[in-house]
Amino acid sequence: MNSKPSADPATLSYEQAGVNYDLIDPLKVAAQRAAAATAANLAGHGFTEVPASRGESAYVLDVGPFYLASIVECLGSKALVADEMSRLTGRSWYEGIAQDTIAMAINDLITVGATPLVVQAYWAAGGSDWFGDAARAQALVAGWKRACDVCGVAWGGGETPALTGIVEAGRIDLAASCTGLVNPKSRLTLGDKLGAGDAIVLLASSGIHANGLSLARKLVERLPQGYLTPLPSGRSYGEALLDPTTLYAPVTEALHRAGITPHYSANITGHGWRKLLRHPSTLTYRIHTAPPVPEVLAFIQREARQDDHEAYGTLNMGAGFALFVPAAEAQRTVEVARAQGVPAWVAGSVEAGPKRVVIEPLGVEFGGEELQLR
C-alpha cells in the first residue's frame, strides 16, 4: 500500500500552500471540549443537546418532538479566484461563489439527517466600495437566492459589515449559517447504526468545490498562463476552478421521500477522502470503485506532482459526499441520486477491522491517525 506521502521535492502540498491541519485541528479539538462544557446551560431552557453530534458536521439539539441542527461555515479563498478571473475576463463570477458559500453550510447540515430550513448570510467586505460594484453585488444576491431555492430554504437575513483594516481592501469574506429540522427523530444520522456490511455510496463532485483553493491558487505560480492556462478540454484553469459546488440537499431529501435513511453521511471537504474516517467507530472502509476524477483535479494533481496519497488526502477527487447505507438499499440510493441529476456509485463497503480507508484501485490507505477532529 502507498500509505506515505510522496518524497518528491517538486511536490506542492497543501501545507506549502499555507494550510497546515496539524496546527488547525488541535484548536478545533480544544474548542469542542470547551463548547461541550456549555451544554448544561440548555437545561435552564428545558432542552438538551445530542452529545453524539459533538465533533460531527452539524450540532443537534433535542427540543422534544423533533431535533434542531445548526452549522456555520465560511467560503474560504475561492472568492480570490473569482476576483482575479473577473479582472482577466471582465465577467462576474459571484453567482457561483454564492452557491459555493451556501453549499459549505448546507452540505454539512444534511449529514445529520436534517432538512435545511433557514440560511443567514455574512458578507464582510474590506470597505464600503466593494458593495458599489452593482453588477458584482447583484450577482451575489441572485446566486444566493437561487441556491436557497434549489435547497428549499428561506433566506432569513444577514450581516454586511465593511471591515476596513481587517479584511483586505477590494476583498470580501463570505460565510453562511444554516438551521435545519430533523423530523421525524428517526431520521437522525449520527452513525449509531453504522457497521460492517454497510455499503458506501459516493456522490459526484462538480470539481474542486470550495476546498483546496489555497493549493489551487499556489499552483498558478507554476503555470505560464496562470488562470488562463487551458485544460485539455479547452476550458481555462480559472474557469474550471469556479464551477459551483454541488448542492446535495435535493438528494438527501429525495432519499427521505424514498424511505431510505443512511446509517451515516460525510461531506468530503478539507482532508479529502480522509473524511470517510470521520465517525469514531473502529471500522475499515474499503473502496473498490473510485469515481472519475474531474479534469481540473487531475490537472492539479499532475501539475502539483502529487501522488495519489497526497491528492486523495487533500482534494475530493470526484467524490463530494459519502452515504453509508444498508447494502440492500445501495443501488436504490444510487438511482435516487441520479434522478436528482447527481451521478453516484456503489463504491465500497464497511468492514470489521482497524480504522482505515483502503482505496483498492489506487493502492492507497489512510489510517485512523490521519484524521484527528475530536
N, C-alpha and C positions, 0 to 999 in steps of 0.2 A: 504494500500500500504506500502511496505517496502521501505520507502523513505529516511531512515537514515543509515549511515554506522554502521557496527557491533561494539558492545562494548566489544567483546571477547578480553581479554588481550593477547591471544595467536595468534590473527590475525596478519599476516605480511602484512603491507600495502606498497604501492609504496613510500610513504613518508619515512617510516622506511628504505627503500632500498636506500634512498639518493636522491629521486626526489620529489620535492615539487613544484607543479604547482602554488600554491598560491604565491610563491616567483618569479617564472619564468614568469608567464603570465603578471604581471604589466610591466615588462621590454619590453615584446613584444608589449604591447599597447602603451607605450611611444615611442618605436621605430617607430611604424606605424604612429603615429601623426607627428613625426619629418620628416619621409620619405614623407608623404603626402604634406608637405610644399615645397618639391623639385619638385613637378610635374610641376610647372610653368616653370622650366628650359627646358622642352621639346618644348615649343613654339618657341624657337630660332632655333630649327631644323625642324619646320613645322609639328610636331606631337603632339598628346595629349594622355593622359592616359585614361583608362576606370575607372572612380572613384569607381564604384561598385566592382571592383576587389580588392580594398584595404581591407585587412582582410580575403580574400579568400586564397585558397591554392596556387594560382599562380597569378602573376601580369600580366595585359593585357595592351598592348599599341596599339593605333589606328594609323596605318600607311597609311590609305587611302583605298586601295582596299581590305585590309584584316587586321586582328589583329595578333599581335605577343604576345606570352605568354612566361614567363620565371619563373624559380624556381631554388633554390639551397637547397640541403638537405644533411645532414650527416648521416652516418650509425648508430652512437651511439656505444654502448658497445658490440654488438654481436660478434665482432672480438675477444673479450676476451674469449668467449666460444669456438670459433674455435681454438684459441691458446692452451687452456687447453685440448681440445679434441685431438688435434694433439699430445700433449705430452703423453696423455693416450693411444692413438690408433696407433700412428705412421703414421697417414693419414692426408693429407692436405685437409682442408675444404674450401679453399678460392675461389673455383669456385662458390660455392653457396653464399659466402659472397659478391662476386662481383655482383651477381644478386640482392641481398638484397639492396646494395647501390644504384644501378640504379633504383630499384623499389621505393625507398624512394622519388626520384625526379619525375620519370615519372608518378607514380600513383597520385601524387599531380597535375602535369601539366594537365593531362587529365580531371580533374574535371571541367575545364572551357570550355571544348569542343575542346581543341587543339589536333592537330596531332603532336606528338613529331618528331622533325627533327634532332637535334644535341645534343649530350651529351659530356660534358667535365669532365675530371677526376681530382680529388685532392687526392693524396696518400701521406700523411705526416708521415714519419717514425721517430722513436726515434733515429735513427742513420743509417749510410750507410750500416751497417751489415745486416739490415733487408732485403735489396734487394739482398744480397749474397746467400740466400737460393733459388736456382734456381727453384726447384720444386714448392715451395710456390708462388714465383713471377710469374711463368708461369701459374699456376692455376688461379691466379688473372686476368692475361691478357686474358686467354681463356674464363673464366666466364664472363668477361666484354664484350668481343666481342660477345659471344653467346646471352647475354641479349639484346645487341644492335640489333642483327639480328632478334630476336623474336619481338621486338618492331618496326622494320623497321627504325631505326635511324642511322645516321652517328656518329662515334666517332671522334670528331674534334681534340682533343688533351688533354693536361692536365698539371699538375704540380706534381713533385715528390720530395719535399724537405726532407732533413734529418735534423730534428729539435731536435738535441741533447740538453737535458736540458729543453725542452718544452714538447715534447712527451716522455713518459717513454721508457727507453731502451728496445728493443725487441718488441715494440708495434707499431701499425700503426693506424692513424686516416684517415678514408675514407669518401669522400664526392663526390657528383656529382651535376653538374648544367645541366639544360636542357632548350632548346629553342624550342618552337613549333609554329605552324601556325593554326589560326582559319580562315578557308576559305571553304565555304562562310561565311560571317559575321553572317548569321542567325544561324550558329552552336554554337555561343557563349552561354555558360551555366553559368549564374551568379544568377539564381534564380528569375529573374523578372517575370517569368510566374508561379512560384511555388505557389500552393494554395490548398485550401480544395478540396477534391475529387481526388487528385493525388494518385497514388499507390506508395508504397515503395518496390523496388526490392533489395534484398540483394544478393551479390555475395560472394561465399565461400572463406574463407581464407585457406591457406595451413598449418596453425599452428600459432605460436606466431608472425610470420613475424619479424619485427625488432623493435618492441615497447614493452616495459615491460621487457626488458632484465635485467635491474637493479634489478627488483624484482626477476626474474628467477634465477639470479646469487646469490642473497642473500639467496634464499631458499636452495641452495646447502649446506649451513652450517647446515641445519636441516636433511640432508639426509645421512645416514651411509655410503652409497657407492658413495656419491657425484654425479658427472655427469654420472657415470656408473650405477646408480640406475635403475633397469629395470622397465619399464612401464608394464601394464597388457598385452600388445601385445608382450612383449619380447624385444622391442627396448629399448635402453638406453635413459635416460632423455636427456643427452647431444646431442645425435644424433637427437632426435626429435626436440630439440630447433633449430637445424641448418638446418631444412628444409627451402629451399629458399622461399622468399616472392613471392607470385603470382604477375605476371605482367598483369595488366588489360587493357593495351593499345590495344591488339588484340580484346577485347570485345567492347571497345568504337569505334574503327574503323569499326568493323562489324556492330554495330548499325547505324553508319552513312551511310554505304552502304545500309542498310535495310530501310533507310529513317526515322529512329527513333531519335529524338532529345530530350534528357532528359530535364526536367524543372530545375533540379538541380542535383548535384552529391556531394558525400562526401567520402573522403578516411578515413577509420576508422583506425586511428593510435593511438597516445597518446590521453588520455581521453576516450578511448574505445567508447562505444555506445553513450556517451555524444556528440560525433561528429555529431550525427544526428541533433543536435541543432545549427549547425554552422551558418546557414543563419539567418540574423537579424529579419526576419519576426516573428510575434507573431502567432504561429500555434502549434497545438498538433499533435505529431507523434505517432500514435497508432500501436503497433506491435501485431499481432495475431499469427504469426508463427516465432519461433526462430530456426535458422539453428542448425544442430547437432554441439556439441562442440568438437573440436579436442581433441584427447586423452591427449596431452601434456598440454592443457589449463585446462582440467578437473582435471588433476593431480596437477597443480599449485594451482588451487582454493582449492582443498581438503587439500593439504599439508600446504598451507599458511593459512588455516582456514578462508578463505574469504567468506562472504555471497554473494548473487547474486548482491547486490548493489555495493559492492566493486569490485567484479570481472568484471562485465559488465561496470563499470565506469573507468576501468583501461586497460583491455585487449580486443581484438577484439572478443573473444568467438565464433569464427566460421564465422564471417561476416567481410570481409576485405574491402568491398566497397559497397556504397549505391547509387542507382539510383532512383530518384524521377521522375516518368514518368506519362503521361496521363493514366488513368485507362484502357482505351480501348487498350493501347499498352503494358500493363503489361505482359501478358502471352507471347506475341511475343518477348518481351525483354528477358524473361527467356529462351526462345527457342534459341535466338541468342547467349546468353552467353553459354549455354550448348553446342552449336555447336562448340564453341571455346574451349571446354574442361573445362569450369569453371561452377561448379554447382551453381544454382541460384534459388531463391524462391520469389514469391509474398508474402512478409512478413507482409505488413500492409498498412495503408493509412494515408493521411494527412487530418486533420480536423480543422475546425474553433475552437478556444478556446485558453486558456492560453499556453504560450510557455513551452512545456514539452515533454518528451518522456515517453510513457507508454508501458511497456513490459508486456502485459496481462498474458501470460502463467507463468510468474515468480512472478507477483505481485510487480514489481519493477517500480519506477518512478524517473525520473530525471527532476528537474525544470530548467528553463532557467538560474537561477542564478548559476547553477553548471558548466557552461561553459562560461568563460569570455575571449574572444580572441580579442575584439575590444575596 
